[in-house]
Amino acid sequence: MHQDQDFAQFIVRIKQKTAIDLSQYKEAQMKRRLTTLRMKHGFQSFDEYWMAIEKNRSLMNEFLDRMTINVSEFWRNPSRFEVLQKRFLPELLNTTNRLKVWSAACSTGEEPYTLAMILSELGVLQRTTLVATDLDAGVLQKAAEGSYLERSLRDVPPACIQKYFKQSEGAYLISDQLKQHIQFKQQNLLHDAFDDSFDLIVCRNVMIYFTEEAKHLLYHKFAKALKPGGLLFVGSTEQIFSPSQYGFETADTFFYRRVSN
Ligand SMILES: C[S@@+](CC[C@H](N)C(=O)[O-])C[C@H]1O[C@@H](n2cnc3c(N)ncnc32)[C@H](O)[C@@H]1O
């Protein structure tokens, strides 16, 4: 079978089995990553690799783990979180008493816990609904456990380490007080329906992996999921070109505001 056809067929089979549509991810990157993985196991083609994956749950889990890149950090790009804390959250709180916030593609939880700490520091965590979602059930489990190594706390303000973590056997555990405020759920951004009426959607460092068509649809879905005046906060390589076509205006670097109807 021709190489392209081999990969195309693999994409169809994965979609049928998992509802994950690999064709909505940038092809060159995805193909390179999965080719390395299949060759590590000595499979000559994606056809052979598929047969093995179908029979072996741990190969399937490894595949899912590799296709989703899970790297995350607390306060990733700290200056942007400073803008969120000092400017945008107070602005949103001028217009509403209760906040609804979504960390979309939250990976192992560093992002929603960063949001929870900031909201707690502003004294509004109790009045906030904070939802965190990801495609990968494995990372969601780690997020719910909330156990981190010291090196991942590099950008957490020392006062927040004191207040929101407790140390146990070399690990830093997120306090129960924060944990109970976050609802973790599995969700595929490219397939599942979205909730609505959000004041803030944080979706960072995942859209870079998607095709232009997939991003286009996603921006429309995010705009619909936000309240008028609500904000979309994206990653530091993910600026939206012509945000007005989705009903957004640029509020600051990497922040987009849904324009009121
Ligand atoms: C690099 S991490 C980003 C984590 C965090 N947002 C940050 O910026 O640090 C990308 C995450 O996107 C998730 N992901 C990939 N495709 C997805 C999809 N279609 N729907 C939801 N999450 C997805 C992966 O499982 C992974 O946890």
The ligand as a MOL file (V3000), in Angstrom:
LIG
                    3D

  0  0  0     0  0            999 V3000
M  V30 BEGIN CTAB
M  V30 COUNTS 27 29 0 0 0
M  V30 BEGIN ATOM
M  V30 1 C 0.3270 21.1650 25.4860 0
M  V30 2 S -1.0900 20.7240 26.4370 0 CHG=1
M  V30 3 C -1.6630 22.3180 26.9430 0
M  V30 4 C -1.9800 22.3760 28.4150 0
M  V30 5 C -2.3430 23.7680 28.9650 0
M  V30 6 N -3.4820 24.3200 28.2850 0
M  V30 7 C -1.1660 24.7110 28.8660 0
M  V30 8 O -1.1930 25.6340 28.0630 0
M  V30 9 O -0.2040 24.5120 29.6030 0 CHG=-1
M  V30 10 C -2.2540 20.2530 25.1800 0
M  V30 11 C -3.4330 19.4580 25.7020 0
M  V30 12 O -4.4310 19.4320 24.6760 0
M  V30 13 C -5.1150 18.2080 24.7710 0
M  V30 14 N -5.8320 17.9640 23.5070 0
M  V30 15 C -5.3240 17.5950 22.3010 0
M  V30 16 N -6.3050 17.4760 21.3890 0
M  V30 17 C -7.4750 17.7760 22.0360 0
M  V30 18 C -8.8400 17.8180 21.6490 0
M  V30 19 N -9.1980 17.5350 20.4070 0
M  V30 20 N -9.7650 18.1500 22.5720 0
M  V30 21 C -9.4060 18.4520 23.8520 0
M  V30 22 N -8.1210 18.4270 24.2970 0
M  V30 23 C -7.1610 18.0940 23.3970 0
M  V30 24 C -4.0240 17.2030 25.0800 0
M  V30 25 O -4.5460 16.0190 25.6540 0
M  V30 26 C -3.1130 18.0060 26.0240 0
M  V30 27 O -3.4170 17.7200 27.3620 0
M  V30 END ATOM
M  V30 BEGIN BOND
M  V30 1 1 1 2
M  V30 2 1 2 3
M  V30 3 1 2 10
M  V30 4 1 3 4
M  V30 5 1 4 5
M  V30 6 1 5 6
M  V30 7 1 5 7
M  V30 8 2 7 8
M  V30 9 1 7 9
M  V30 10 1 10 11
M  V30 11 1 11 12
M  V30 12 1 11 26
M  V30 13 1 12 13
M  V30 14 1 13 14
M  V30 15 1 13 24
M  V30 16 1 14 15
M  V30 17 1 14 23
M  V30 18 2 15 16
M  V30 19 1 16 17
M  V30 20 1 17 18
M  V30 21 2 17 23
M  V30 22 1 18 19
M  V30 23 2 18 20
M  V30 24 1 20 21
M  V30 25 2 21 22
M  V30 26 1 22 23
M  V30 27 1 24 25
M  V30 28 1 24 26
M  V30 29 1 26 27
M  V30 END BOND
M  V30 END CTAB
M  END
